[in-house]
């Protein structure tokens, strides 16, 4: 069987191509942890984000999400009905969220609740993606959830590692 590559760098390039930087995701993760730790900087989440992006399941979720958004945006999907659903970001569709849960599920319940929270609050890059998605040009139906899930998972990982190092101090 062909060895499957580590697609982390490819995913970072795909995200950047869609207007999302690692800093944007780190800032969203910081927002999620801001109530629990004073004076946090977005940069403190870089390591957790890279670790999330190192997982194969995460990479495939990102690649699938971005490909579907791009096909819908370019009008190149085979199923035009589905293309229309994605372009309208139909509220009852839900598959965009299910794809994103796959990422959160790898990081436990904190990630899942963080994901729901940031999806509701629409902080930072997620608000920007949402707005752009309504301009009739861009399709970010899958991307906003993917970005929220990466930020939520990185925040979950960060919370767990902070707790661990606190315990070790005692
Ligand atoms: Mg969505």
Backbone and ligand atoms as CSV (ligand in chain L), in Angstrom:
chain,resi,resn,atom,element,x,y,z
A,1,UNK,N,N,0.842,-1.205,0.000
A,1,UNK,CA,C,0.000,0.000,0.000
A,1,UNK,C,C,0.874,1.251,0.000
A,2,UNK,N,N,0.444,2.232,-0.742
A,2,UNK,CA,C,1.204,3.481,-0.815
A,2,UNK,C,C,1.194,4.174,0.560
A,3,UNK,N,N,2.359,4.645,0.969
A,3,UNK,CA,C,2.419,5.380,2.232
A,3,UNK,C,C,1.674,6.698,2.097
A,4,UNK,N,N,0.825,6.990,3.084
A,4,UNK,CA,C,0.107,8.263,3.009
A,4,UNK,C,C,0.984,9.338,3.630
A,5,UNK,N,N,1.164,10.381,2.875
A,5,UNK,CA,C,2.027,11.482,3.341
A,5,UNK,C,C,1.440,12.226,4.529
A,6,UNK,N,N,2.290,12.975,5.204
A,6,UNK,CA,C,1.801,13.934,6.188
A,6,UNK,C,C,1.435,15.195,5.397
A,7,UNK,N,N,0.170,15.503,5.391
A,7,UNK,CA,C,-0.323,16.618,4.574
A,7,UNK,C,C,-0.407,17.930,5.346
A,8,UNK,N,N,0.275,18.024,6.489
A,8,UNK,CA,C,0.129,19.229,7.307
A,8,UNK,C,C,0.450,20.515,6.527
A,9,UNK,N,N,1.605,20.539,5.875
A,9,UNK,CA,C,1.995,21.764,5.170
A,9,UNK,C,C,1.041,22.075,4.020
A,10,UNK,N,N,0.581,21.011,3.390
A,10,UNK,CA,C,-0.379,21.175,2.299
A,10,UNK,C,C,-1.674,21.813,2.843
A,11,UNK,N,N,-2.096,21.357,4.011
A,11,UNK,CA,C,-3.315,21.903,4.618
A,11,UNK,C,C,-3.117,23.364,5.015
A,12,UNK,N,N,-1.943,23.702,5.538
A,12,UNK,CA,C,-1.679,25.099,5.904
A,12,UNK,C,C,-1.748,25.972,4.646
A,13,UNK,N,N,-1.187,25.474,3.549
A,13,UNK,CA,C,-1.216,26.234,2.284
A,13,UNK,C,C,-2.653,26.361,1.772
A,14,UNK,N,N,-3.424,25.288,1.893
A,14,UNK,CA,C,-4.829,25.332,1.441
A,14,UNK,C,C,-5.617,26.358,2.252
A,15,UNK,N,N,-5.409,26.348,3.573
A,15,UNK,CA,C,-6.114,27.301,4.443
A,15,UNK,C,C,-5.721,28.730,4.077
A,16,UNK,N,N,-4.419,28.947,3.865
A,16,UNK,CA,C,-3.956,30.307,3.527
A,16,UNK,C,C,-4.538,30.760,2.200
A,17,UNK,N,N,-4.609,29.822,1.280
A,17,UNK,CA,C,-5.182,30.127,-0.026
A,17,UNK,C,C,-6.658,30.545,0.099
A,18,UNK,N,N,-7.326,30.034,1.144
A,18,UNK,CA,C,-8.730,30.389,1.392
A,18,UNK,C,C,-8.852,31.567,2.363
A,19,UNK,N,N,-7.726,32.206,2.676
A,19,UNK,CA,C,-7.764,33.428,3.491
A,19,UNK,C,C,-7.652,33.209,4.985
A,20,UNK,N,N,-7.189,32.020,5.408
A,20,UNK,CA,C,-7.091,31.728,6.840
A,20,UNK,C,C,-5.627,31.461,7.204
A,21,UNK,N,N,-5.099,32.250,8.141
A,21,UNK,CA,C,-3.715,32.029,8.578
A,21,UNK,C,C,-3.704,31.273,9.910
A,22,UNK,N,N,-2.541,30.742,10.235
A,22,UNK,CA,C,-2.381,30.064,11.528
A,22,UNK,C,C,-2.637,31.078,12.657
A,23,UNK,N,N,-2.203,32.301,12.440
A,23,UNK,CA,C,-2.427,33.337,13.460
A,23,UNK,C,C,-3.931,33.546,13.707
A,24,UNK,N,N,-4.719,33.578,12.624
A,24,UNK,CA,C,-6.183,33.746,12.763
A,24,UNK,C,C,-6.764,32.644,13.649
A,25,UNK,N,N,-6.313,31.412,13.402
A,25,UNK,CA,C,-6.842,30.269,14.171
A,25,UNK,C,C,-6.363,30.372,15.625
A,26,UNK,N,N,-5.098,30.771,15.797
A,26,UNK,CA,C,-4.529,30.906,17.142
A,26,UNK,C,C,-5.281,31.981,17.931
A,27,UNK,N,N,-5.657,33.046,17.256
A,27,UNK,CA,C,-6.383,34.122,17.930
A,27,UNK,C,C,-7.775,33.641,18.366
A,28,UNK,N,N,-8.398,32.803,17.539
A,28,UNK,CA,C,-9.705,32.236,17.912
A,28,UNK,C,C,-9.545,31.284,19.110
A,29,UNK,N,N,-8.471,30.517,19.134
A,29,UNK,CA,C,-8.206,29.605,20.258
A,29,UNK,C,C,-7.949,30.420,21.532
A,30,UNK,N,N,-7.226,31.505,21.395
A,30,UNK,CA,C,-6.950,32.394,22.544
A,30,UNK,C,C,-8.263,32.933,23.103
A,31,UNK,N,N,-9.142,33.359,22.218
A,31,UNK,CA,C,-10.459,33.871,22.626
A,31,UNK,C,C,-11.194,32.829,23.479
A,32,UNK,N,N,-11.089,31.565,23.080
A,32,UNK,CA,C,-11.789,30.494,23.804
A,32,UNK,C,C,-11.225,30.242,25.200
A,33,UNK,N,N,-9.950,30.561,25.397
A,33,UNK,CA,C,-9.310,30.307,26.697
A,33,UNK,C,C,-9.140,31.579,27.530
A,34,UNK,N,N,-9.519,32.724,26.969
A,34,UNK,CA,C,-9.223,34.020,27.598
A,34,UNK,C,C,-9.837,34.169,28.994
A,35,UNK,N,N,-10.988,33.528,29.231
A,35,UNK,CA,C,-11.636,33.656,30.541
A,35,UNK,C,C,-10.912,32.849,31.621
A,36,UNK,N,N,-10.094,31.904,31.206
A,36,UNK,CA,C,-9.468,30.993,32.176
A,36,UNK,C,C,-8.021,31.337,32.492
A,37,UNK,N,N,-7.347,32.002,31.558
A,37,UNK,CA,C,-5.937,32.355,31.768
A,37,UNK,C,C,-5.748,33.811,31.370
A,38,UNK,N,N,-5.190,34.578,32.295
A,38,UNK,CA,C,-5.013,36.015,32.018
A,38,UNK,C,C,-3.818,36.251,31.093
A,39,UNK,N,N,-3.938,37.268,30.250
A,39,UNK,CA,C,-2.816,37.728,29.428
A,39,UNK,C,C,-2.309,36.749,28.382
A,40,UNK,N,N,-3.197,35.889,27.908
A,40,UNK,CA,C,-2.766,34.923,26.890
A,40,UNK,C,C,-2.472,35.607,25.563
A,41,UNK,N,N,-1.498,35.066,24.849
A,41,UNK,CA,C,-1.198,35.574,23.502
A,41,UNK,C,C,-1.529,34.489,22.479
A,42,UNK,N,N,-1.952,34.945,21.308
A,42,UNK,CA,C,-2.303,33.987,20.243
A,42,UNK,C,C,-1.143,33.033,19.967
A,43,UNK,N,N,0.075,33.558,20.009
A,43,UNK,CA,C,1.262,32.748,19.691
A,43,UNK,C,C,1.395,31.525,20.593
A,44,UNK,N,N,0.845,31.616,21.801
A,44,UNK,CA,C,0.956,30.488,22.734
A,44,UNK,C,C,0.171,29.257,22.248
A,45,UNK,N,N,-0.662,29.449,21.228
A,45,UNK,CA,C,-1.465,28.334,20.717
A,45,UNK,C,C,-0.873,27.699,19.464
A,46,UNK,N,N,0.207,28.271,18.954
A,46,UNK,CA,C,0.796,27.754,17.712
A,46,UNK,C,C,1.138,26.265,17.829
A,47,UNK,N,N,1.764,25.896,18.951
A,47,UNK,CA,C,2.201,24.512,19.104
A,47,UNK,C,C,0.994,23.558,19.082
A,48,UNK,N,N,-0.068,23.946,19.794
A,48,UNK,CA,C,-1.264,23.081,19.817
A,48,UNK,C,C,-1.904,23.000,18.435
A,49,UNK,N,N,-1.917,24.103,17.717
A,49,UNK,CA,C,-2.513,24.082,16.376
A,49,UNK,C,C,-1.711,23.162,15.462
A,50,UNK,N,N,-0.395,23.249,15.532
A,50,UNK,CA,C,0.449,22.393,14.701
A,50,UNK,C,C,0.225,20.921,15.048
A,51,UNK,N,N,0.036,20.646,16.322
A,51,UNK,CA,C,-0.192,19.271,16.749
A,51,UNK,C,C,-1.547,18.762,16.223
A,52,UNK,N,N,-2.559,19.633,16.255
A,52,UNK,CA,C,-3.873,19.263,15.700
A,52,UNK,C,C,-3.727,18.991,14.197
A,53,UNK,N,N,-2.994,19.870,13.525
A,53,UNK,CA,C,-2.843,19.756,12.069
A,53,UNK,C,C,-1.974,18.567,11.658
A,54,UNK,N,N,-1.282,17.974,12.611
A,54,UNK,CA,C,-0.443,16.808,12.326
A,54,UNK,C,C,-1.238,15.519,12.224
A,55,UNK,N,N,-2.477,15.541,12.664
A,55,UNK,CA,C,-3.285,14.319,12.653
A,55,UNK,C,C,-3.894,14.098,11.274
A,56,UNK,N,N,-3.776,12.866,10.840
A,56,UNK,CA,C,-4.245,12.534,9.491
A,56,UNK,C,C,-5.746,12.783,9.311
A,57,UNK,N,N,-6.528,12.415,10.307
A,57,UNK,CA,C,-7.977,12.613,10.198
A,57,UNK,C,C,-8.312,14.091,10.030
A,58,UNK,N,N,-7.542,14.940,10.722
A,58,UNK,CA,C,-7.753,16.387,10.623
A,58,UNK,C,C,-7.400,16.857,9.211
A,59,UNK,N,N,-6.290,16.361,8.717
A,59,UNK,CA,C,-5.853,16.760,7.376
A,59,UNK,C,C,-6.902,16.388,6.324
A,60,UNK,N,N,-7.432,15.187,6.431
A,60,UNK,CA,C,-8.433,14.772,5.435
A,60,UNK,C,C,-9.730,15.568,5.585
A,61,UNK,N,N,-10.082,15.911,6.811
A,61,UNK,CA,C,-11.295,16.725,7.016
A,61,UNK,C,C,-11.115,18.103,6.375
A,62,UNK,N,N,-9.908,18.670,6.530
A,62,UNK,CA,C,-9.623,19.992,5.939
A,62,UNK,C,C,-9.655,19.910,4.412
A,63,UNK,N,N,-8.974,18.903,3.877
A,63,UNK,CA,C,-8.907,18.776,2.416
A,63,UNK,C,C,-10.292,18.580,1.798
A,64,UNK,N,N,-11.106,17.765,2.457
A,64,UNK,CA,C,-12.468,17.509,1.961
A,64,UNK,C,C,-13.296,18.787,2.024
A,65,UNK,N,N,-13.217,19.479,3.146
A,65,UNK,CA,C,-14.002,20.704,3.343
A,65,UNK,C,C,-13.654,21.750,2.283
A,66,UNK,N,N,-12.372,21.973,2.105
A,66,UNK,CA,C,-11.952,23.037,1.186
A,66,UNK,C,C,-12.274,22.669,-0.263
A,67,UNK,N,N,-12.136,21.400,-0.593
A,67,UNK,CA,C,-12.452,20.976,-1.956
A,67,UNK,C,C,-13.941,21.187,-2.264
A,68,UNK,N,N,-14.795,20.825,-1.321
A,68,UNK,CA,C,-16.239,20.988,-1.550
A,68,UNK,C,C,-16.610,22.469,-1.676
A,69,UNK,N,N,-16.040,23.300,-0.798
A,69,UNK,CA,C,-16.296,24.749,-0.896
A,69,UNK,C,C,-15.833,25.292,-2.252
A,70,UNK,N,N,-14.655,24.870,-2.660
A,70,UNK,CA,C,-14.110,25.403,-3.926
A,70,UNK,C,C,-14.935,24.972,-5.122
A,71,UNK,N,N,-15.359,23.714,-5.120
A,71,UNK,CA,C,-16.175,23.228,-6.246
A,71,UNK,C,C,-17.492,24.002,-6.300
A,72,UNK,N,N,-18.092,24.221,-5.128
A,72,UNK,CA,C,-19.365,24.963,-5.093
A,72,UNK,C,C,-19.140,26.402,-5.550
A,73,UNK,N,N,-18.060,26.999,-5.060
A,73,UNK,CA,C,-17.748,28.393,-5.414
A,73,UNK,C,C,-17.521,28.557,-6.922
A,74,UNK,N,N,-16.829,27.576,-7.505
A,74,UNK,CA,C,-16.505,27.652,-8.936
A,74,UNK,C,C,-17.634,27.161,-9.832
A,75,UNK,N,N,-18.683,26.624,-9.226
A,75,UNK,CA,C,-19.796,26.096,-10.024
A,75,UNK,C,C,-19.423,24.828,-10.761
A,76,UNK,N,N,-18.532,24.021,-10.184
A,76,UNK,CA,C,-18.048,22.826,-10.885
A,76,UNK,C,C,-18.483,21.514,-10.228
A,77,UNK,N,N,-19.459,21.586,-9.318
A,77,UNK,CA,C,-19.946,20.328,-8.733
A,77,UNK,C,C,-20.790,19.602,-9.769
A,78,UNK,N,N,-20.800,18.294,-9.689
A,78,UNK,CA,C,-21.609,17.509,-10.631
A,78,UNK,C,C,-23.091,17.648,-10.260
A,79,UNK,N,N,-23.383,17.563,-8.985
A,79,UNK,CA,C,-24.764,17.667,-8.515
A,79,UNK,C,C,-25.111,19.148,-8.282
A,80,UNK,N,N,-25.856,19.710,-9.190
A,80,UNK,CA,C,-26.161,21.159,-9.127
A,80,UNK,C,C,-27.095,21.511,-7.960
A,81,UNK,N,N,-27.929,20.541,-7.602
A,81,UNK,CA,C,-28.824,20.747,-6.457
A,81,UNK,C,C,-27.989,20.933,-5.181
A,82,UNK,N,N,-27.026,20.030,-5.017
A,82,UNK,CA,C,-26.149,20.083,-3.845
A,82,UNK,C,C,-25.287,21.350,-3.895
A,83,UNK,N,N,-24.841,21.694,-5.072
A,83,UNK,CA,C,-24.037,22.912,-5.249
A,83,UNK,C,C,-24.813,24.132,-4.761
A,84,UNK,N,N,-26.091,24.162,-5.086
A,84,UNK,CA,C,-26.937,25.268,-4.671
A,84,UNK,C,C,-27.105,25.299,-3.147
A,85,UNK,N,N,-27.247,24.139,-2.551
A,85,UNK,CA,C,-27.370,24.038,-1.086
A,85,UNK,C,C,-26.111,24.592,-0.430
A,86,UNK,N,N,-24.948,24.205,-0.949
A,86,UNK,CA,C,-23.679,24.675,-0.374
A,86,UNK,C,C,-23.510,26.170,-0.581
A,87,UNK,N,N,-23.856,26.648,-1.748
A,87,UNK,CA,C,-23.693,28.085,-2.038
A,87,UNK,C,C,-24.602,28.929,-1.152
A,88,UNK,N,N,-25.760,28.417,-0.839
A,88,UNK,CA,C,-26.690,29.150,0.030
A,88,UNK,C,C,-26.361,28.959,1.500
A,89,UNK,N,N,-25.434,28.039,1.812
A,89,UNK,CA,C,-25.109,27.676,3.191
A,89,UNK,C,C,-26.400,27.362,3.950
A,90,UNK,N,N,-27.171,26.499,3.326
A,90,UNK,CA,C,-28.477,26.084,3.850
A,90,UNK,C,C,-28.373,25.639,5.322
A,91,UNK,N,N,-29.187,26.263,6.160
A,91,UNK,CA,C,-29.104,26.017,7.601
A,91,UNK,C,C,-29.336,24.574,8.021
A,92,UNK,N,N,-30.158,23.853,7.270
A,92,UNK,CA,C,-30.482,22.473,7.658
A,92,UNK,C,C,-29.518,21.443,7.080
A,93,UNK,N,N,-28.509,21.896,6.363
A,93,UNK,CA,C,-27.577,20.967,5.713
A,93,UNK,C,C,-26.815,20.143,6.769
A,94,UNK,N,N,-26.032,20.812,7.597
A,94,UNK,CA,C,-25.445,20.138,8.769
A,94,UNK,C,C,-24.214,19.267,8.537
A,95,UNK,N,N,-23.952,18.879,7.295
A,95,UNK,CA,C,-22.811,17.986,7.038
A,95,UNK,C,C,-21.485,18.720,7.268
A,96,UNK,N,N,-21.512,20.041,7.073
A,96,UNK,CA,C,-20.313,20.857,7.336
A,96,UNK,C,C,-19.934,20.761,8.820
A,97,UNK,N,N,-20.925,20.770,9.691
A,97,UNK,CA,C,-20.641,20.645,11.126
A,97,UNK,C,C,-20.199,19.225,11.485
A,98,UNK,N,N,-20.838,18.249,10.867
A,98,UNK,CA,C,-20.485,16.855,11.170
A,98,UNK,C,C,-19.028,16.584,10.775
A,99,UNK,N,N,-18.618,17.104,9.649
A,99,UNK,CA,C,-17.218,16.957,9.221
A,99,UNK,C,C,-16.274,17.589,10.253
A,100,UNK,N,N,-16.682,18.725,10.793
A,100,UNK,CA,C,-15.846,19.430,11.774
A,100,UNK,C,C,-15.822,18.704,13.127
A,101,UNK,N,N,-16.943,18.073,13.515
A,101,UNK,CA,C,-16.952,17.337,14.789
A,101,UNK,C,C,-15.880,16.258,14.793
A,102,UNK,N,N,-15.650,15.697,13.621
A,102,UNK,CA,C,-14.637,14.645,13.502
A,102,UNK,C,C,-13.305,15.105,14.079
A,103,UNK,N,N,-13.009,16.384,13.905
A,103,UNK,CA,C,-11.766,16.949,14.449
A,103,UNK,C,C,-11.894,17.064,15.971
A,104,UNK,N,N,-12.999,17.672,16.431
A,104,UNK,CA,C,-13.194,17.891,17.879
A,104,UNK,C,C,-13.221,16.581,18.645
A,105,UNK,N,N,-13.803,15.541,18.036
A,105,UNK,CA,C,-13.924,14.256,18.730
A,105,UNK,C,C,-12.570,13.685,19.130
A,106,UNK,N,N,-11.519,14.095,18.441
A,106,UNK,CA,C,-10.171,13.601,18.771
A,106,UNK,C,C,-9.628,14.291,20.018
A,107,UNK,N,N,-10.293,15.374,20.459
A,107,UNK,CA,C,-9.766,16.181,21.574
A,107,UNK,C,C,-10.702,16.299,22.774
A,108,UNK,N,N,-11.706,15.442,22.821
A,108,UNK,CA,C,-12.540,15.374,24.019
A,108,UNK,C,C,-13.624,16.426,24.110
A,109,UNK,N,N,-14.341,16.377,25.226
A,109,UNK,CA,C,-15.570,17.166,25.348
A,109,UNK,C,C,-15.303,18.671,25.422
A,110,UNK,N,N,-14.142,19.091,25.951
A,110,UNK,CA,C,-13.865,20.548,26.003
A,110,UNK,C,C,-13.869,21.099,24.574
A,111,UNK,N,N,-13.290,20.339,23.654
A,111,UNK,CA,C,-13.217,20.789,22.264
A,111,UNK,C,C,-14.604,20.919,21.655
A,112,UNK,N,N,-15.447,19.959,21.977
A,112,UNK,CA,C,-16.788,19.963,21.401
A,112,UNK,C,C,-17.610,21.150,21.916
A,113,UNK,N,N,-17.521,21.424,23.200
A,113,UNK,CA,C,-18.282,22.560,23.733
A,113,UNK,C,C,-17.671,23.882,23.240
A,114,UNK,N,N,-16.336,23.923,23.150
A,114,UNK,CA,C,-15.675,25.107,22.579
A,114,UNK,C,C,-16.144,25.374,21.159
A,115,UNK,N,N,-16.297,24.295,20.415
A,115,UNK,CA,C,-16.722,24.421,19.016
A,115,UNK,C,C,-18.124,25.039,18.933
A,116,UNK,N,N,-19.032,24.536,19.759
A,116,UNK,CA,C,-20.394,25.072,19.774
A,116,UNK,C,C,-20.391,26.546,20.162
A,117,UNK,N,N,-19.525,26.874,21.112
A,117,UNK,CA,C,-19.450,28.254,21.605
A,117,UNK,C,C,-18.944,29.213,20.522
A,118,UNK,N,N,-17.863,28.847,19.884
A,118,UNK,CA,C,-17.290,29.768,18.883
A,118,UNK,C,C,-18.166,29.837,17.632
A,119,UNK,N,N,-18.875,28.765,17.357
A,119,UNK,CA,C,-19.806,28.748,16.238
A,119,UNK,C,C,-20.946,29.743,16.495
A,120,UNK,N,N,-21.370,29.842,17.729
A,120,UNK,CA,C,-22.424,30.792,18.100
A,120,UNK,C,C,-21.890,32.223,18.149
A,121,UNK,N,N,-20.710,32.404,18.776
A,121,UNK,CA,C,-20.145,33.746,18.957
A,121,UNK,C,C,-19.603,34.346,17.666
A,122,UNK,N,N,-19.196,33.490,16.755
A,122,UNK,CA,C,-18.618,33.923,15.479
A,122,UNK,C,C,-17.512,34.967,15.687
A,123,UNK,N,N,-16.497,34.520,16.403
A,123,UNK,CA,C,-15.390,35.433,16.725
A,123,UNK,C,C,-14.384,35.522,15.569
A,124,UNK,N,N,-13.847,36.729,15.346
A,124,UNK,CA,C,-12.687,36.943,14.477
A,124,UNK,C,C,-12.807,36.384,13.079
A,125,UNK,N,N,-11.906,35.487,12.758
A,125,UNK,CA,C,-11.834,34.920,11.401
A,125,UNK,C,C,-13.144,34.229,11.018
A,126,UNK,N,N,-13.847,33.676,12.015
A,126,UNK,CA,C,-15.085,32.956,11.701
A,126,UNK,C,C,-16.165,33.944,11.245
A,127,UNK,N,N,-16.202,35.109,11.897
A,127,UNK,CA,C,-17.129,36.165,11.472
A,127,UNK,C,C,-16.778,36.637,10.061
A,128,UNK,N,N,-15.490,36.783,9.809
A,128,UNK,CA,C,-15.035,37.258,8.490
A,128,UNK,C,C,-15.440,36.249,7.394
A,129,UNK,N,N,-15.217,34.978,7.668
A,129,UNK,CA,C,-15.569,33.939,6.689
A,129,UNK,C,C,-17.079,33.918,6.454
A,130,UNK,N,N,-17.842,34.089,7.522
A,130,UNK,CA,C,-19.288,34.110,7.411
A,130,UNK,C,C,-19.781,35.252,6.543
A,131,UNK,N,N,-19.214,36.429,6.790
A,131,UNK,CA,C,-19.596,37.613,6.014
A,131,UNK,C,C,-19.266,37.427,4.540
A,132,UNK,N,N,-18.030,37.010,4.289
A,132,UNK,CA,C,-17.591,36.792,2.897
A,132,UNK,C,C,-18.458,35.756,2.194
A,133,UNK,N,N,-18.869,34.756,2.971
A,133,UNK,CA,C,-19.680,33.680,2.399
A,133,UNK,C,C,-21.043,34.147,1.907
A,134,UNK,N,N,-21.429,35.342,2.348
A,134,UNK,CA,C,-22.752,35.863,1.935
A,134,UNK,C,C,-22.655,36.788,0.738
A,135,UNK,N,N,-21.427,36.993,0.209
A,135,UNK,CA,C,-21.253,38.005,-0.848
A,135,UNK,C,C,-21.627,37.502,-2.246
A,136,UNK,N,N,-22.083,36.259,-2.330
A,136,UNK,CA,C,-22.500,35.734,-3.625
A,136,UNK,C,C,-21.326,35.266,-4.483
A,137,UNK,N,N,-20.113,35.474,-4.011
A,137,UNK,CA,C,-18.916,35.036,-4.744
A,137,UNK,C,C,-18.280,33.846,-4.018
A,138,UNK,N,N,-18.010,34.056,-2.729
A,138,UNK,CA,C,-17.313,33.020,-1.959
A,138,UNK,C,C,-18.270,31.961,-1.396
A,139,UNK,N,N,-17.748,30.758,-1.243
A,139,UNK,CA,C,-18.487,29.718,-0.518
A,139,UNK,C,C,-17.593,29.222,0.615
A,140,UNK,N,N,-18.006,29.495,1.845
A,140,UNK,CA,C,-17.237,29.073,3.021
A,140,UNK,C,C,-18.070,28.171,3.925
A,141,UNK,N,N,-19.005,27.468,3.322
A,141,UNK,CA,C,-19.923,26.632,4.100
A,141,UNK,C,C,-19.184,25.630,4.990
A,142,UNK,N,N,-18.174,24.969,4.431
A,142,UNK,CA,C,-17.405,23.988,5.215
A,142,UNK,C,C,-16.264,24.647,5.974
A,143,UNK,N,N,-15.684,25.698,5.395
A,143,UNK,CA,C,-14.458,26.267,5.968
A,143,UNK,C,C,-14.658,26.879,7.355
A,144,UNK,N,N,-15.762,27.602,7.560
A,144,UNK,CA,C,-15.951,28.247,8.867
A,144,UNK,C,C,-15.973,27.207,9.994
A,145,UNK,N,N,-16.607,26.062,9.717
A,145,UNK,CA,C,-16.681,25.017,10.751
A,145,UNK,C,C,-15.326,24.358,10.987
A,146,UNK,N,N,-14.601,24.172,9.903
A,146,UNK,CA,C,-13.268,23.559,10.025
A,146,UNK,C,C,-12.358,24.457,10.867
A,147,UNK,N,N,-12.388,25.744,10.597
A,147,UNK,CA,C,-11.541,26.696,11.326
A,147,UNK,C,C,-11.957,26.715,12.806
A,148,UNK,N,N,-13.266,26.739,13.059
A,148,UNK,CA,C,-13.765,26.703,14.437
A,148,UNK,C,C,-13.328,25.429,15.149
A,149,UNK,N,N,-13.363,24.319,14.439
A,149,UNK,CA,C,-13.000,23.030,15.048
A,149,UNK,C,C,-11.498,22.957,15.357
A,150,UNK,N,N,-10.675,23.501,14.484
A,150,UNK,CA,C,-9.225,23.483,14.744
A,150,UNK,C,C,-8.932,24.369,15.958
A,151,UNK,N,N,-9.545,25.549,15.993
A,151,UNK,CA,C,-9.336,26.462,17.125
A,151,UNK,C,C,-9.843,25.818,18.423
A,152,UNK,N,N,-11.027,25.202,18.365
A,152,UNK,CA,C,-11.617,24.575,19.554
A,152,UNK,C,C,-10.754,23.407,20.043
A,153,UNK,N,N,-10.225,22.642,19.121
A,153,UNK,CA,C,-9.388,21.499,19.489
A,153,UNK,C,C,-8.056,21.968,20.068
A,154,UNK,N,N,-7.480,22.994,19.461
A,154,UNK,CA,C,-6.212,23.539,19.975
A,154,UNK,C,C,-6.436,24.115,21.375
A,155,UNK,N,N,-7.568,24.773,21.584
A,155,UNK,CA,C,-7.885,25.330,22.906
A,155,UNK,C,C,-8.078,24.203,23.915
A,156,UNK,N,N,-8.740,23.118,23.498
A,156,UNK,CA,C,-8.939,21.958,24.368
A,156,UNK,C,C,-7.610,21.329,24.749
A,157,UNK,N,N,-6.753,21.157,23.784
A,157,UNK,CA,C,-5.428,20.572,24.042
A,157,UNK,C,C,-4.631,21.468,24.996
A,158,UNK,N,N,-4.699,22.759,24.750
A,158,UNK,CA,C,-3.988,23.741,25.578
A,158,UNK,C,C,-4.497,23.669,27.027
A,159,UNK,N,N,-5.829,23.613,27.182
A,159,UNK,CA,C,-6.426,23.557,28.528
A,159,UNK,C,C,-5.933,22.322,29.281
A,160,UNK,N,N,-5.899,21.185,28.590
A,160,UNK,CA,C,-5.446,19.945,29.230
A,160,UNK,C,C,-3.977,20.018,29.609
A,161,UNK,N,N,-3.154,20.595,28.724
A,161,UNK,CA,C,-1.717,20.627,29.030
A,161,UNK,C,C,-1.430,21.625,30.151
A,162,UNK,N,N,-2.200,22.703,30.226
A,162,UNK,CA,C,-2.043,23.669,31.334
A,162,UNK,C,C,-2.393,23.015,32.666
A,163,UNK,N,N,-3.479,22.218,32.654
A,163,UNK,CA,C,-3.897,21.528,33.877
A,163,UNK,C,C,-2.824,20.544,34.328
A,164,UNK,N,N,-2.249,19.845,33.341
A,164,UNK,CA,C,-1.212,18.859,33.650
A,164,UNK,C,C,0.000,19.536,34.287
A,165,UNK,N,N,0.429,20.667,33.681
A,165,UNK,CA,C,1.637,21.310,34.233
A,165,UNK,C,C,1.353,21.941,35.597
A,166,UNK,N,N,0.117,22.359,35.840
A,166,UNK,CA,C,-0.273,22.870,37.165
A,166,UNK,C,C,-0.144,21.770,38.216
A,167,UNK,N,N,-0.615,20.565,37.848
A,167,UNK,CA,C,-0.570,19.422,38.781
A,167,UNK,C,C,0.872,19.039,39.082
A,168,UNK,N,N,1.703,19.135,38.051
A,168,UNK,CA,C,3.108,18.762,38.251
A,168,UNK,C,C,3.843,19.746,39.156
A,169,UNK,N,N,3.346,20.992,39.161
A,169,UNK,CA,C,3.971,22.034,40.021
A,169,UNK,C,C,3.756,21.724,41.509
A,170,UNK,N,N,2.590,21.094,41.780
A,170,UNK,CA,C,2.227,20.860,43.196
A,170,UNK,C,C,3.105,19.769,43.820
L,1,MG,MG,MG,-20.835,26.009,7.943
